[in-house]
Amino acid sequence: TILLVDTDRGKIFKSTNRGDTWQPLSSPNTNIRSVDFINSNLGFVASYNGIYRTVDGGNNWQLVHPISTSAGLLVIKFYNDQVGYAYREFDQMLRTVDGGATWTISYLPDDISDIFFVDQLNAYAVGEHGVTYRTVNGGINWTWASSGARIYQHDLYSQYFFNDTTGIVVGARGRILKTSNGGSSWTQSSPTYIDVTDISFGTINTGYATTWNNIYKTTNKGQTWSPLALTPVGSNSRFDHCIFFNADTGFVTATDQLTFYKTVNGGQSWNTSYPPAGYDYVSGISFINSTTGYASFRTSSAYGIFKTTDGGTAWQQIGSYQNYHHLQFLNEQTGYATQYRKL
C-alpha cells in the first residue's frame, strides 16, 4: 500500500498495486500538511485546522484535536497506535500517549519538518535553519542536538537513524550530516551547501555530483568528494544533470545555451557539444546503456523528446509538444515520465 498526498489541494490518494492505479480517499479539509498511517486502517492527518484520525483506511475522518488560530500543524508522526508527536508551527511539539485522544505540549522555538522514532523513548526532530532536537524520555523533554548554531536557509528536511546514537540528516544546500554520538557532533558528507542538482555513480565506488557551478567526484562510495576543474560557460549557465556509465566515461549538462560536457578520463578533460541547437536546458534525461538515451529538451516556449544512439553526441527528435519534467526508461520500449499532475 502506498499513500500520495497533494498538500496544495488537500487530496490523498491510495494505491494497493505498487502505483499502477490510484484511488482518491476522502479528505478532512484542504489544508493538509502531513499524513501518517500506523496500519492500513488507522491514520492521522496534520492540518491548519487541527489533527484528524481515521480508523477505516481514510474513508471517514474525525477531528481529534481542533485548533482555532492561524498556527497550523506542520508534521505528524506516530510510533504505534498510542504514541505520537505533531509539531505546530512556531513553538509547540504536541505529544499523545492515548492514540490522539489527548495531547500535551512541549515548547520548541524552531519550525520542525520531520520527526523520526528510534524507539518509544528516543526520537529526533529536524527543521528550519539546520536545527536538530532529541528526546530520550518519550517526548517529555527535547534537547538541542544540532551541529552548530542556526544557519539561515540551511533547513533540514529528512532523517534516518539506525539506533539511538547513529543517524543521517539531509536538507537544503546539499547538506548531508551524520552523527554517531546522538547529536553531540556531526560529520559533513557533502563538500558544498549549494543545491545538488544531480548525482550518478558509474561504479559502486566512483560517483559524480553536480551543483549549479561545480562538479564533484568521489572514489570511496561517497565518503569524500573533490571538485573537478570544470565550470559552466556563461554567467547564467548552471549544471543540471550528470550521467556516468563507468568510473571514467560520462557527461554533464548545463543550462542557458544547452551544453553537453563529456569526459572519458574521469573528469581530467572534457569535450563540449551543443545538441540540439536552440534549446536552453534538459528537464529530464535517462540512458538505458552507454549509447542509447532519451531526453526532454526545453526552451521558454518549445519542448520535445529526443533520442541518441551514440552516447549523446547526436540527438534526433522523436516527439514534439511533450512537456516532460523527469524521464526514466527501462529499455527502448518502456519508459516513464512526469508532467505536472500526470505520470
Salt bridges, closest charged atoms under 4 A:
ASP6 OD2 - ARG9 NE 2.64
ASP110 OD1 - ARG150 NE 2.67
ASP114 OD1 - LYS77 NZ 3.60
GLU128 OE1 - HIS129 NE2 3.74
ASP155 OD1 - HIS129 ND1 3.86
ASP195 OD1 - ARG173 NH1 3.16
ASP198 OD2 - HIS241 ND1 3.57
GLU332 OE1 - LYS307 NZ 2.69
